[in-house]
Amino acid sequence: MSLNPEQKKHYRTIGHNLNPVITVASKGLTEAVQLETDRALEDHELIKVKFAVGDREIKKAMIRELCSIVEAELVQEIGNIALIYRKALKPNPKLSNLLRSS
């Protein structure tokens, strides 16, 4: 499910106005965080996740691991925020950040 550069640019534009809906803190990638991320992706397709962990390398590893677990694509990473995307099986026009922005 690799995104091409045009798609990534479009998703970054949409993501610019989004607020983080998930925060990963010192407890790391708990089951609750994974389930909530999965639910948020199914509802919104494009979400921001805030990583409140100190070390840069740990943060990068956690972002890769979370994307792998929830089968999502990393669109952009800036500072402590990751913008991730996963196409919903049945996108809800009222919830999907992609459909609402069109």
C-alpha positions as CSV (number, residue, x, y, z in Angstrom):
1,M,0.0,0.0,0.0
2,S,2.8,2.4,-0.8
3,L,1.7,6.0,-1.4
4,N,3.1,7.9,-4.3
5,P,4.6,11.5,-3.8
6,E,1.4,13.2,-5.1
7,Q,-0.8,11.3,-2.6
8,K,1.6,12.1,0.3
9,K,1.6,15.8,-0.6
10,H,-2.2,15.8,-0.7
11,Y,-2.5,14.0,2.6
12,R,0.1,16.3,4.2
13,T,-2.1,19.3,3.1
14,I,-5.2,17.7,4.7
15,G,-3.2,16.7,7.8
16,H,-1.9,20.2,8.4
17,N,-5.2,21.3,10.1
18,L,-5.7,18.0,12.0
19,N,-5.0,17.7,15.8
20,P,-3.5,14.6,17.3
21,V,-6.1,12.0,18.2
22,I,-3.7,9.5,19.9
23,T,-0.9,10.2,22.3
24,V,1.8,7.6,23.0
25,A,3.5,8.4,26.3
26,S,5.9,6.7,28.6
27,K,4.0,3.4,28.8
28,G,4.7,3.0,25.1
29,L,2.6,1.0,22.6
30,T,0.1,-0.6,25.0
31,E,-2.7,-2.7,23.7
32,A,-5.1,0.2,24.4
33,V,-3.1,2.5,22.3
34,Q,-3.0,0.0,19.5
35,L,-6.8,-0.6,19.6
36,E,-7.6,3.1,19.7
37,T,-5.3,3.8,16.8
38,D,-6.9,1.0,14.8
39,R,-10.4,2.4,15.6
40,A,-9.3,6.0,14.8
41,L,-7.9,4.9,11.4
42,E,-11.0,3.0,10.6
43,D,-13.1,6.1,11.3
44,H,-10.9,8.9,10.0
45,E,-8.4,7.2,7.6
46,L,-5.8,10.0,8.1
47,I,-4.8,10.8,11.7
48,K,-2.0,12.4,13.7
49,V,-0.4,10.6,16.6
50,K,1.7,12.4,19.2
51,F,4.7,10.6,20.7
52,A,5.6,12.0,24.1
53,V,8.8,10.0,24.5
54,G,12.2,11.6,25.0
55,D,14.6,9.7,22.8
56,R,14.5,10.4,19.0
57,E,15.6,6.9,18.0
58,I,13.0,5.3,20.4
59,K,10.3,7.5,18.9
60,K,11.2,6.6,15.3
61,A,11.2,2.9,16.3
62,M,7.8,3.3,18.0
63,I,6.3,5.0,14.9
64,R,7.5,2.2,12.6
65,E,6.2,-0.4,15.0
66,L,2.8,1.3,15.4
67,C,2.4,1.6,11.6
68,S,3.4,-2.1,11.2
69,I,0.9,-3.2,13.9
70,V,-2.1,-1.3,12.6
71,E,-1.0,-1.8,8.9
72,A,-0.8,1.9,8.2
73,E,1.4,4.1,6.1
74,L,3.6,6.8,7.5
75,V,2.8,10.0,5.5
76,Q,4.9,12.5,7.5
77,E,6.9,12.8,10.7
78,I,7.6,16.2,12.2
79,G,9.0,16.5,15.7
80,N,6.8,14.4,18.0
81,I,3.9,14.1,15.6
82,A,3.4,11.4,13.0
83,L,0.7,11.6,10.3
84,I,-0.4,8.1,9.4
85,Y,-2.9,6.8,6.8
86,R,-4.9,3.6,6.3
87,K,-7.7,3.2,3.8
88,A,-11.0,2.3,5.6
89,L,-12.9,-0.7,4.5
90,K,-16.2,1.3,4.5
91,P,-15.3,5.0,4.7
92,N,-17.9,7.1,6.6
93,P,-18.3,10.4,4.8
94,K,-19.1,12.2,8.1
95,L,-15.9,10.9,9.9
96,S,-13.3,10.4,7.2
97,N,-10.8,13.3,7.1
98,L,-10.2,12.5,3.4
99,L,-13.9,12.6,2.3
100,R,-14.7,15.7,4.5
101,S,-11.9,17.7,3.0
102,S,-12.7,17.0,-0.6
